[in-house]
């Protein structure tokens, strides 16, 4: 996966838990992200899923993905066409589930990002960059270790292991 892309910011608050991302009752019917994407964040905003466009970027405050460790909370975001989540901080299990499934989690100060702002993610030799094109501001995401960047570029843990057979970074 190319880690350089642009998208529209979709603003959320603090402490967005995994049951807000995808309600537990929805997982009884299916775990397929293509099915579940229609229920993305319905507990926060019942119209949210219908308003998502491929390439949107979720932007949140602190503690994104808290709650249970269910992997489907990361895969449903990808299933909706969202390739990145930018948050002030992440729950550790959500962060790992995101990387393992190819969803880019970037931690940085999100206080200056508003709903609808155009964001540009870049990949450089020094790491990942984030620019708010709407406001003309560069943000400073926390660096990701090289192995996580390699996993994300491969599309997640399973595609990485299929390609390399083992960890090579």
N, C-alpha and C positions, 0 to 999 in steps of 0.2 A: 504494500500500500504506500502510495506517495503521501508523505507527511506534510506536504506543502499544499494548502488549499484555502479557499475563502468560504465564508458562510455568514448567514444571518443569525445574530444573537437571539436566543430565546431565554429570557430572564426568569429565574426562580429564586427562592429565598434560601434561608438557612435550614439545616436539618431535614433535607428532603430524604425521607427514608425509603427503603426498598419497597415497602407496601404502598407508598405513594407513587413510585415509579410504575409498578404493575401490581394491582391489587391481588391479594392471595386467592380470592374467589375465582379470578380469571384463570389461574394456573390449573384449576381442576379440569377445565375443558381441553386445554392444549398447552404445550410448552414451545410450540412453533412460533418464533418471532414474527413471521409473516402474518400469522393469525392475531397474535397478541398486540401488534403495533397499533391496532385500532383502539386499544385501551390505555395507551401510554399516558401516564400522569392524569388519568381521569379523576382520581381522588382530589387532585389539586385544582384542575380545570376540566370539566367534562368535554369542552370543545377543543382542547389542546391537540389531541391526536389528529383531528381532521385539518388542523391548521399547519401541521408540520410539512415542510418541503425538504426533499433530499438536499443534504448539504448544510442544513441548519446546525447550529452549535449551541448546546445547552450551556448556560452560564448560571452559576449558583453561588451562594455564600459558603458558610462553613459547614463541615460535616456532611457533605453530599454522600448519599448511599448508606447512611447509617441503618441500623436495624438488622434484619436477618442476612445471612451470607448467600442468599439464593443467586445463582449465576444468571438466571433469566432476567434479572433486573439490569444487567449489562447487555445481554443479547437482544432484548426488546428495543433498547435505544438504537442499536445497530440496525435492527430490522426496520425501524422507522426511517432509515437513511441518514441518521445522525452519526458522524464519524468522530466527534470529539465532545468532551465535557470539560469546561473550564470552571474551576471552583476555588474558593479561598482555601478549602481543605476537603479531604475525602476520608470516609471511613476506610480503614485499611483493607478489609475484605473486598469492598466494592472496587477499590483501586486495583487490587490484584486480579479480580475477575475481569475488569475492564481490559487491562493489558493482555491477559491470557486469551481474550476473545477478539482482540484487535481494535478495541475502542480506546482512543487516545484520551487519557486523563491528564489535564494540565492544572497544576496548582499555582495560583497567583492571586494578587489583589484584584478582585472583580468589582470593587465598589464604583468604578467609573464607567462600567459597561451598562448600557441601557437596552431595553427590549428593542430589537430591530437594528441595532448597530451592526455594521458590516465589519467582520473580523477576518484577518489574514494570518494563517499559521504558516510558518516557514521552517525549513530544515536546512541548517548550515553545518559546516565542520564543527563549530563550537556547540551545537545542540539545536534546540528548538526555539523559535521566536514567535511572538504574538504581537500583532499590531491592530489597534482599533482604527480602521480606515475612516470611519465616520467622524471621529474626534481627533484624528491625527496624532494619536498617542501610542508610543511603544510601551508594552507591558513586559514584565520580567518574570516569566514562568520559572518555577523551580526546575533545575536540570533533571533529566531522566538518565539513569545509568545506561551505558552502551547496550547491555543485554536487553533492556526493556525497549530501547529504540529498535534493535534488531527484531525482537518479537513483533512489535507493531508494524514494522515494514513488511514482515512476512505475512501479516494478517492475523497474528495470534500465535499461541503456543503450539497448537496442533499443526498448522501449516509450517511453522518454523521447524519442528521436529521431523516432519515429512521431508522437508528440503535438506536438512543437515544431519538428521539421524541422532544428533546429540547437541549439547551446547558447545558452540565454537568460539563465542566471544569472550 
